[in-house]
Amino acid sequence: MDWEGVSTRVVETDPAVSLRAVGALHRLAEQLEAASVAHARKQGWTWEQIGDALGMSRQSAHAKYGR
Protein backbone atom coordinates (compact mmCIF):
# COMPACT_ATOMS: atom_id res chain seq x y z
CA MET A 1 0.00 0.00 0.00
CA ASP A 2 1.30 3.44 -0.90
CA TRP A 3 0.68 5.19 2.45
CA GLU A 4 2.40 8.37 1.30
CA GLY A 5 -0.05 8.63 -1.58
CA VAL A 6 -2.97 7.95 0.72
CA SER A 7 -1.89 10.59 3.21
CA THR A 8 -1.39 13.12 0.42
CA ARG A 9 -4.90 12.48 -0.92
CA VAL A 10 -6.38 12.74 2.58
CA VAL A 11 -4.63 16.02 3.31
CA GLU A 12 -5.90 17.44 0.03
CA THR A 13 -9.55 16.64 0.81
CA ASP A 14 -12.02 18.65 2.86
CA PRO A 15 -10.52 18.94 6.38
CA ALA A 16 -13.86 18.03 7.95
CA VAL A 17 -13.88 14.73 6.07
CA SER A 18 -10.28 13.84 6.86
CA LEU A 19 -10.62 14.83 10.54
CA ARG A 20 -13.75 12.69 10.93
CA ALA A 21 -11.83 9.79 9.34
CA VAL A 22 -8.94 10.29 11.78
CA GLY A 23 -11.38 10.29 14.70
CA ALA A 24 -12.99 7.08 13.48
CA LEU A 25 -9.57 5.44 13.11
CA HIS A 26 -8.62 6.47 16.65
CA ARG A 27 -11.84 4.98 18.04
CA LEU A 28 -11.30 1.76 16.09
CA ALA A 29 -7.70 1.50 17.31
CA GLU A 30 -8.81 2.02 20.93
CA GLN A 31 -11.47 -0.69 20.59
CA LEU A 32 -8.99 -3.12 19.01
CA GLU A 33 -6.41 -2.39 21.71
CA ALA A 34 -8.93 -2.97 24.52
CA ALA A 35 -10.14 -6.23 22.97
CA SER A 36 -6.55 -7.40 22.46
CA VAL A 37 -5.64 -6.61 26.06
CA ALA A 38 -8.70 -8.49 27.33
CA HIS A 39 -7.76 -11.48 25.17
CA ALA A 40 -4.15 -11.39 26.36
CA ARG A 41 -5.28 -11.33 30.00
CA LYS A 42 -7.57 -14.33 29.36
CA GLN A 43 -4.54 -16.11 27.88
CA GLY A 44 -2.59 -15.46 31.09
CA TRP A 45 -0.40 -12.58 29.95
CA THR A 46 1.03 -10.38 32.68
CA TRP A 47 0.63 -6.62 32.75
CA GLU A 48 4.35 -6.41 32.07
CA GLN A 49 4.02 -8.45 28.87
CA ILE A 50 1.06 -6.38 27.75
CA GLY A 51 2.81 -3.12 28.53
CA ASP A 52 5.89 -4.24 26.61
CA ALA A 53 3.78 -5.20 23.59
CA LEU A 54 2.03 -1.82 23.66
CA GLY A 55 5.19 0.19 24.27
CA MET A 56 4.15 1.38 27.72
CA SER A 57 4.91 0.48 31.31
CA ARG A 58 3.04 -2.31 33.05
CA GLN A 59 1.65 0.31 35.42
CA SER A 60 0.25 2.35 32.52
CA ALA A 61 -1.29 -0.72 30.91
CA HIS A 62 -2.87 -1.76 34.18
CA ALA A 63 -4.13 1.76 34.91
CA LYS A 64 -5.72 1.95 31.46
CA TYR A 65 -7.21 -1.55 31.23
CA GLY A 66 -7.15 -3.17 34.66
CA ARG A 67 -10.76 -2.72 35.66
N, C-alpha and C positions, 0 to 999 in steps of 0.2 A: 504494500500500500504506500502510495506517495503522500506521506503525512504533511510534507511541506506544501504540496499543492493543495491539499485539503485545507490547511490552516490559512493559506493565502485566499482561497475562495471564501472561507468563512469570514475573514476580516473584511473582505470587500462587499459583504452583504449588509443588509439593514442591521444596525447594531442591536435593535430590539430582538430580532430573530436569533442572532448569534448568541446574545446574552441569555436568552431563554434556553437555548440548546446547551450552553455551558452549565446553567443551573440544573437542567435535567440530568446531564452527565454526572454532576456532583452528587445528586440524590441517588442515582443508580449505583455509583461507586460506594457510597455510604451503606446502602442496602446490601450490596455484595460483600463488603467488608464485614458487616455485622453477621451475615449468614455464615461466612467463612470462619469467623471466630467461634460462633456457636458450634459449628461442625467440628472444628479443631478441639474444642473443649470436650465434646462428646467422645472424641477419639482419644482423650487422655492427654492432650498437649498441655504443657505448663504455660503459665503466663509469660515466663521467660522465653519459651520457644515462639509463642505468638508475637510477643514484642519484637523479637529478633526478625521474624518473617515480615513484620510490618515496618521495620525500621524505627522502632520506638522502644522505650524502656518497658520492662515488665510492669512497673508501677503505672505508667501511662496507659498501657493496654488494659490493665485491670480496672483502673479508674474509669475508662471509657466504656468497657463492656462487662465488667464484673458485677452485674446486678442480680 
